[in-house]
Amino acid sequence: MATTSSPTRAHLATTEKSSALRILTYAGAILAFLIGSGFATGQEILQYFASYGYWGIFGTALVTLILISYVSVEFLTVGRAEQYERPSSIFQYYCGRILGTGFDYFSTLFVFLSFTVMVSGAGAVFKEHYGLSPYIGGVALAIAVGLSVWFGLKSLVDVIGKIGPLIVVVAIALGLVGVLRNPSGLADGVALLPTLEVKQASSTWFMSALSYVGFCMLWLAAFLTALGKSTRSQKEGVAGGILGGTAFAIACSIVGMGLLANIAHVGTSEIPMLTLASDISPLLASGISVMVVAGIYTTAVPLLWTVASRFFADRTPNFKYLTVGLAALGTVIGLILPFSDMVNLVYVINGYVGVILLIMMVIRTVRRVASGEGLLPRGRRTDAPDSAR
């Protein structure tokens, strides 16, 4: 007995460790996908969170935590259960053939426009912090992203699953420092908001929260559905989705507090996080600028991959040619409007369309529960041990 139980325990320990690492990788992929130019620069958090004061910081963050966790779990588990050849089929799953096809095409357009926002963000960083032409930043990002997508989804996940958590930690630290250096800044910021011309995503914090979740969903849908195919158990998908959604919402709240506490300085900045860092130390700002560009990169890669994979299979010659063409077109579009205007226009409008998808998802979940299928989807793939497959 002793000779057989020891290997069994070792195998179980190894399996549990690898499962935990996969859960962290899935959560890291969610974080990195959502931490693009808007989050890393602070412009997104400024417009959706900090601009509404306390309700924006805590109310929007709570709504984001609940709903992003929910949709992440849904996309990962449905992707695992259904094993779609085309990840965009997730829209038909929730919305039916006709409406789902409409969402499929619309989300493809939105994801591409989101890529143009990433290009605009990179250009804004190079202009505001380095004093260089925004064309240098935009073109450099497009080249780096195009080369990354060229190598396919596996390389994509390997990269963003590791970079994302690091960026979150740095962003949270900067937000905390922004609050601690100015303890009365939160109250002062709330009092100053009515006198400042700070862009807002909507007329109320709650609608802002829904719009925020809406555009994040359109980003996540096809990507997490594809990623869900690689999960080895439903438990991994659930844990990874909840962990990723929770960590992202907490990060948004803390960064939002840092911006609100310094709203007089960052309220009209194109790159609020760099302005916040510059108030602390110019050297720190230089380091943060690198982090911001990395954050833009980690979101731009899966965005470009999602659009190219909508039309051609990953790694095929046509996929690679389309990737190059989309990167070039996105660069041209992304450098037309100022970054803050791009965020306010592209994200807000598409966020409300995403709310319709959210409603359809909730309806489908309720129907599953009512039919006795359960809260989570059941599909062709089971939770059998790896050795049984």
TAFENBEL-V68361 format. One record per run of one state. SS is the DSSP state (2 for helix, 1 for strand, 0 for the rest). FROM is the first residue (numbers start at 1). LEN is the number of residues. If there is no record, write none. Layout:
BEGIN
SS|FROM|LEN ; SS|FROM|LEN
END
This chain:
BEGIN
0|1|1 ; 2|2|33 ; 0|35|2 ; 2|37|5 ; 0|42|1 ; 2|43|6 ; 0|49|1 ; 2|50|33 ; 0|83|4 ; 2|87|9 ; 0|96|1 ; 2|97|32 ; 0|129|5 ; 2|134|17 ; 0|151|2 ; 2|153|28 ; 0|181|4 ; 2|185|9 ; 0|194|11 ; 2|205|24 ; 0|229|5 ; 2|234|27 ; 0|261|2 ; 2|263|4 ; 0|267|5 ; 2|272|9 ; 0|281|1 ; 2|282|30 ; 0|312|5 ; 2|317|18 ; 0|335|4 ; 2|339|32 ; 0|371|15 ; 2|386|3 ; 0|389|1
END
